[in-house]
Amino acid sequence: MMRFYGFFRSSSSYRCRIAFNLKGIQPDFVPVNLRAGEQRDPAFLAMNPQGLLPALDTGRGVLTQSLAIIEWLDETRPAPPLLPADPVQRAAVRAFAQIIACEIHPLQNLRVLNFIKQNYGLDQDGADAWARHWIAEGLTACEAIAARRSHGGAFTFGDTPGLADICLIPQLFSADRFGLDSASWPRLREIRAACDALPAFADAHPARQPDAQ
Ligand SMILES: N[C@@H](CCC(=O)N[C@@H](CS)C(=O)NCC(=O)O)C(=O)O
């Protein structure tokens, strides 16, 4: 049996939950409370030396990094596909996902916000403003990319949901949490509405998780 280590509010855990739901699989869930610092417990560090969520114990080894977990899932359970078949389109979807996972999310992550507060004299408002800056800049690029493709279907890259949407929806949730107004990203709002209508996305929402606080 697979075991998934996550936290309701962690957006990289949220990405994996959407992917599991789209694939119709339900790993056992093990909550790791980031607020309580459980990601730094020796038992968790033994599994993921980075001390970050999520982690997936596949029964044949532990996987970390949400994009690696999601691509492994897609390779081992190909239907429905989370990436397009065409190599150029696959690269475009991965690039969109990486804007979020590599350029936005790391700069608003808990450990980075704690570090800038502890070492650079920022209070909570200052750290939140930092996070808002990087989220807004990244999502503005995502809006431009998604708007260029808006004739192509309800989702970011076509008429079925995939890796780009899996990354986008949790990032929009974080944008809300940091107090950003999504009005300036109309295409992203349309995509979000299409995703929200699907149980795979709705059931993965942080508020619907057993460890939600
Ligand atoms: N690139 C990693 C990011 C992992 C990550 O930063 N996870 C956050 C939660 S979304 C975390 O565990 N933060 C704990 C901390 O900052 O101490 C992924 O996609 O899995």
The ligand as an SDF file (V2000), in Angstrom:
LIG
                    3D

 20 19  0  0  0  0  0  0  0  0999 V2000
    9.8510   21.7070   -4.9550 N   0  0  0  0  0  0  0  0  0  0  0  0
    9.2550   20.9720   -3.8570 C   0  0  0  0  0  0  0  0  0  0  0  0
    8.7850   21.9540   -2.8090 C   0  0  0  0  0  0  0  0  0  0  0  0
    8.5660   21.2870   -1.4990 C   0  0  0  0  0  0  0  0  0  0  0  0
    8.1870   22.3020   -0.4190 C   0  0  0  0  0  0  0  0  0  0  0  0
    8.7460   23.3880   -0.3620 O   0  0  0  0  0  0  0  0  0  0  0  0
    7.2150   21.9190    0.4320 N   0  0  0  0  0  0  0  0  0  0  0  0
    6.7670   22.8120    1.4670 C   0  0  0  0  0  0  0  0  0  0  0  0
    5.2630   22.7380    1.6160 C   0  0  0  0  0  0  0  0  0  0  0  0
    4.4000   23.2620    0.1770 S   0  0  0  0  0  0  0  0  0  0  0  0
    7.3880   22.4230    2.7870 C   0  0  0  0  0  0  0  0  0  0  0  0
    7.4820   21.2530    3.1100 O   0  0  0  0  0  0  0  0  0  0  0  0
    7.8190   23.4230    3.5740 N   0  0  0  0  0  0  0  0  0  0  0  0
    8.3670   23.1740    4.8450 C   0  0  0  0  0  0  0  0  0  0  0  0
    9.2920   24.2610    5.2920 C   0  0  0  0  0  0  0  0  0  0  0  0
    9.4100   25.2700    4.6050 O   0  0  0  0  0  0  0  0  0  0  0  0
    9.8730   24.0840    6.3660 O   0  0  0  0  0  0  0  0  0  0  0  0
    8.0890   20.1290   -4.3720 C   0  0  0  0  0  0  0  0  0  0  0  0
    7.5420   20.4560   -5.4130 O   0  0  0  0  0  0  0  0  0  0  0  0
    7.7680   19.1010   -3.7530 O   0  0  0  0  0  0  0  0  0  0  0  0
  1  2  1  0
  2  3  1  0
  2 18  1  0
  3  4  1  0
  4  5  1  0
  5  6  2  0
  5  7  1  0
  7  8  1  0
  8  9  1  0
  8 11  1  0
  9 10  1  0
 11 12  2  0
 11 13  1  0
 13 14  1  0
 14 15  1  0
 15 16  2  0
 15 17  1  0
 18 19  2  0
 18 20  1  0
M  END
$$$$
